């Protein structure tokens, strides 16, 4: 597995692993299977695991903590704080206060069973709580050795600049894929100006860009994608045309749609580290294979142009999910 660098000195595998779905949101969980997938990721050279305290809540960090304790694997763990929600509820509030960040960090350290967190993100920014105060609090956690690097999620370019002026930001995590390219307008260029790494989440459109879903009816009752506008019955037929475009070029390149979608992201710059999520060995191996798919600049232009001719129908999230996005 190739390596890439986020910020100045956080070296990680070129493709990471999003672990959220191992705990909730995408159907039933199976801890034994998830632990096996984590072990297989390490075998494949993937050493960048992404989690958050709100996944479960808490279960996902505990799962990774169990894996780290039992395996002794050398991986970089990124986790997040700032979204507060009750078990079983999608409704959330945002808390970026420095005292809350400290308490949340201590909780994450305990659940993960580690003495420091490699990359600690503000999961969503509460616009009513100054980012400068949040960063000052996180900077103290860096000084104390509790966290090594600071990250931000789904922030505006203006907020990134304000935060970076207080303490270097190592990475920004934002949804970015062939059907979610808003990041290219301002936040990605700002990251590059400041030397901040970029971590796309949902790089496969929550599985949609792989062509796996043909109907909303294929989603299980407890799969939150069924509530997302882009997966709605009135949108899915139109959006399938995007998956078809990707599938056509994937066939031409001799790879899968997932691999093509990830290879496109990897080709966008060495400062980009996508974190596709999965809880299945099969998909993990497939995703890792994207590093072997070579796309020329002309390939990328053709793919982008073909996708652009098919308008995306539906917002990324429901209004509740949009809290703190581009804040």
C-alpha positions in Angstrom: 0.0 0.0 0.0 1.3 3.4 -1.0 1.8 6.1 1.7 0.7 9.7 1.7 1.3 12.6 4.0 -1.4 14.7 5.6 -0.2 18.2 6.6 3.5 18.4 7.4 4.2 15.0 9.1 1.2 12.6 9.4 2.1 9.7 7.1 -0.7 7.3 6.4 -1.8 4.7 3.9 -3.0 6.2 0.6 -6.5 4.8 1.4 -7.9 4.7 4.9 -10.8 2.9 6.4 -14.0 4.6 7.5 -15.3 2.5 10.4 -18.7 4.2 11.1 -20.8 1.5 9.4 -19.4 -1.2 11.7 -21.5 0.3 14.5 -24.6 1.8 13.0 -26.3 3.7 10.2 -25.8 1.0 7.5 -27.8 -1.9 8.9 -27.1 -4.5 11.6 -23.6 -4.7 13.2 -21.5 -7.8 13.6 -18.5 -7.2 15.9 -16.7 -10.5 15.0 -16.9 -9.7 11.3 -15.8 -6.1 11.9 -12.8 -7.2 13.9 -11.9 -9.5 11.0 -12.2 -6.7 8.5 -9.9 -4.5 10.7 -7.3 -7.2 10.8 -7.6 -7.7 7.0 -7.1 -3.9 6.6 -3.8 -4.1 8.4 -2.8 -7.1 6.2 -3.5 -5.0 3.1 -1.3 -2.2 4.5 -4.2 0.1 5.5 -3.0 1.9 8.6 -5.4 4.8 8.9 -8.7 4.1 10.8 -11.4 6.8 11.0 -14.0 6.8 13.8 -15.9 9.2 16.1 -17.3 9.3 19.6 -20.8 9.7 18.1 -20.7 6.4 16.1 -22.7 4.1 18.3 -22.5 6.3 20.2 -19.2 5.2 21.6 -19.4 1.6 20.3 -17.1 2.3 17.3 -14.3 3.6 19.4 -14.7 0.7 21.8 -14.6 -1.8 18.9 -11.4 -0.3 17.6 -10.0 -0.2 21.1 -10.7 -3.9 21.4 -8.9 -4.6 18.1 -5.9 -2.5 19.0 -5.6 -4.3 22.4 -6.0 -7.8 20.9 -3.8 -7.3 17.8 -1.2 -4.7 18.9 -1.4 -3.4 15.3 0.5 -0.2 14.5 -2.2 2.1 13.0 -3.0 5.8 13.0 -6.4 6.4 14.6 -8.5 9.5 13.7 -11.5 10.2 15.9 -13.8 13.2 16.3 -15.8 15.1 18.9 -18.5 17.8 18.7 -21.7 16.0 17.6 -23.8 15.1 20.6 -26.6 12.6 20.2 -28.5 10.0 22.2 -28.4 6.3 21.3 -30.9 5.4 18.6 -31.6 9.0 17.7 -30.3 10.8 14.6 -31.2 14.2 16.1 -28.0 16.0 17.3 -26.6 19.1 18.9 -23.1 20.6 18.4 -20.7 21.4 21.1 -17.2 22.7 20.4 -16.4 24.3 23.8 -12.9 23.7 24.9 -14.0 22.1 28.2 -16.2 19.7 26.3 -13.4 18.9 23.9 -11.1 18.0 26.8 -13.8 15.7 28.4 -14.6 14.1 25.1 -10.9 13.5 24.4 -10.5 11.8 27.7 -13.5 9.6 26.9 -12.1 8.7 23.5 -8.6 7.8 24.9 -10.2 5.5 27.5 -12.4 3.7 24.9 -9.6 3.4 22.4 -7.2 2.2 25.0 -4.4 4.5 23.7 -2.3 7.2 25.3 -2.7 9.6 22.5 -5.0 10.2 19.5 -3.1 10.6 16.2 -5.7 12.9 14.6 -8.5 14.6 16.5 -11.2 16.3 14.5 -13.8 18.8 15.3 -16.7 16.8 13.8 -19.0 19.7 13.1 -18.4 23.4 14.0 -21.0 25.2 16.0 -21.0 28.7 14.4 -22.1 30.2 17.8 -18.9 29.0 19.5 -15.7 30.7 18.3 -13.4 28.4 16.5 -10.5 30.3 17.9 -11.4 29.2 21.5 -11.9 25.6 20.4 -8.4 25.6 18.8 -6.8 27.1 21.8 -8.3 24.2 23.9 -7.1 21.6 21.4 -3.7 23.2 21.3 -3.4 22.6 25.0 -4.3 18.9 24.4 -1.4 18.7 21.9 1.0 20.3 24.4 -0.1 17.7 26.9 0.5 14.8 24.5 -3.1 13.7 24.4 -3.5 14.4 20.7 -0.8 14.6 18.0 -2.7 16.5 15.2 -5.8 18.6 14.9 -8.4 18.2 12.1 -11.6 19.9 11.1 -14.7 18.4 9.4 -17.0 20.1 6.8 -15.8 23.6 7.5 -15.8 26.7 5.3 -12.5 28.1 4.0 -12.9 31.1 6.3 -13.2 28.9 9.4 -10.2 26.9 8.3 -8.1 30.1 8.0 -9.2 31.3 11.5 -8.4 27.9 13.0 -5.1 27.5 11.3 -4.0 30.9 12.5 -4.3 29.6 16.1 -2.7 26.2 15.6 -1.7 24.2 12.5 -4.5 22.1 11.1 -3.3 18.8 9.8 -6.3 17.7 7.8 -9.8 18.7 6.7 -12.4 15.9 6.3 -15.3 16.7 4.0 -17.6 14.7 1.7 -16.0 14.5 -1.7 -16.8 12.2 -4.6 -17.8 12.1 -8.2 -21.3 13.2 -7.2 -20.3 15.6 -4.3 -17.7 18.0 -5.7 -18.5 21.2 -3.7 -15.1 20.9 -2.0 -13.3 22.0 -5.1 -14.8 25.4 -5.0 -13.0 26.8 -2.0 -12.1 24.5 0.8 -9.8 22.2 -1.2 -7.8 25.1 -2.7 -7.6 26.7 0.8 -6.2 23.5 2.2 -3.5 23.4 -0.5 -2.6 27.1 0.1 -2.2 26.4 3.8 -0.5 23.0 3.5 -3.4 21.1 5.0 -4.2 17.5 4.0 -7.6 16.6 2.6 -9.6 13.5 3.7 -12.7 12.7 1.6 -15.4 10.8 3.4 -18.2 8.9 1.5 -15.9 8.8 -1.5 -18.2 6.1 -3.0 -21.4 8.1 -2.4 -22.3 5.8 0.5 -22.1 2.9 -1.9 -24.3 4.4 -4.5 -21.6 5.1 -7.0 -20.6 1.4 -7.1 -23.9 0.6 -8.8 -24.8 -1.6 -5.8 -28.2 0.0 -5.2 -30.9 0.0 -7.9 -33.9 0.8 -5.7 -34.6 2.3 -2.3 -36.4 -0.9 -1.4 -33.0 -2.7 -1.3 -32.1 -0.7 1.9 -32.8 -2.3 5.2 -35.2 -0.6 7.6 -32.5 0.6 10.0 -30.3 1.9 7.1 -30.2 5.7 7.4 -29.5 6.0 3.6 -33.2 5.3 3.1 -33.9 8.8 4.6 -31.4 10.6 2.4 -32.8 12.7 -0.4 -30.4 11.2 -3.0 -31.7 7.7 -2.2 -35.3 8.7 -2.3 -37.6 7.0 -4.8 -38.1 10.2 -6.8 -34.4 10.7 -7.1 -32.8 7.3 -7.4 -33.7 6.6 -11.0 -32.0 9.8 -12.2 -29.0 9.3 -10.0 -28.5 5.8 -11.3 -27.4 7.4 -14.6 -24.3 8.7 -12.7 -23.5 5.2 -11.5 -23.9 3.9 -15.1 -21.5 6.5 -16.4 -18.9 5.4 -13.9 -19.6 1.7 -14.6 -19.0 2.2 -18.4 -15.5 3.8 -17.9 -14.7 1.2 -15.2 -15.3 -1.5 -17.7 -13.0 0.3 -20.2 -10.3 0.5 -17.6 -10.6 -3.1 -16.4 -11.6 -2.2 -12.8 -14.7 -1.9 -10.7 -16.8 1.2 -10.3 -15.6 1.5 -6.7 -11.9 1.3 -7.8 -12.5 3.9 -10.5 -14.2 6.3 -8.1 -11.3 6.0 -5.6 -8.6 6.2 -8.3 -10.2 9.4 -9.5 -9.8 10.9 -6.0 -6.2 9.6 -5.7 -5.4 11.2 -9.0 -6.7 14.6 -7.8 -3.5 15.1 -5.7 -1.0 13.5 -3.3 -2.5 15.4 -0.4 -5.8 13.5 -0.7 -6.5 10.4 1.4 -10.0 8.9 0.9 -11.5 6.8 3.7 -14.1 4.5 2.1 -16.1 2.7 4.7 -17.0 -0.9 4.7 -17.7 -3.8 7.1 -17.1 -6.5 4.5 -13.7 -8.2 3.6 -14.7 -8.3 -0.1 -15.3 -4.6 -0.4 -12.2 -3.8 1.6 -10.0 -5.7 -0.8 -11.7 -4.2 -3.7 -11.2 -0.7 -2.4 -7.5 -1.3 -1.6 -7.0 -2.4 -5.3 -7.8 1.2 -6.4 -4.2 2.2 -5.8 -3.3 0.0 -8.8 -5.6 1.8 -11.2 -3.8 4.4 -13.2 -5.8 7.4 -14.6 -4.3 10.0 -16.8 -5.3 13.6 -16.7 -7.3 13.0 -19.8 -9.1 10.1 -18.2 -10.1 12.3 -15.3 -11.3 15.0 -17.6 -13.4 12.5 -19.6 -14.9 11.0 -16.5 -15.7 14.4 -14.9 -17.3 15.7 -18.1 -19.4 12.6 -18.5 -20.6 12.7 -14.9 -21.3 16.5 -15.1 -23.8 15.9 -17.9 -26.0 14.0 -15.4 -27.4 16.4 -12.8 -27.4 15.0 -9.2 -30.9 15.0 -7.7 -31.3 15.6 -4.0 -29.3 17.1 -1.2 -26.5 15.3 0.6 -28.4 15.1 3.9 -31.7 15.9 5.5 -31.8 19.3 7.2 -30.8 17.6 10.5 -27.7 16.1 8.9 -26.7 19.5 7.4 -26.1 21.0 10.9 -22.6 22.3 11.0 -21.9 21.7 7.3 -19.8 24.4 5.7 -19.8 26.3 9.0 
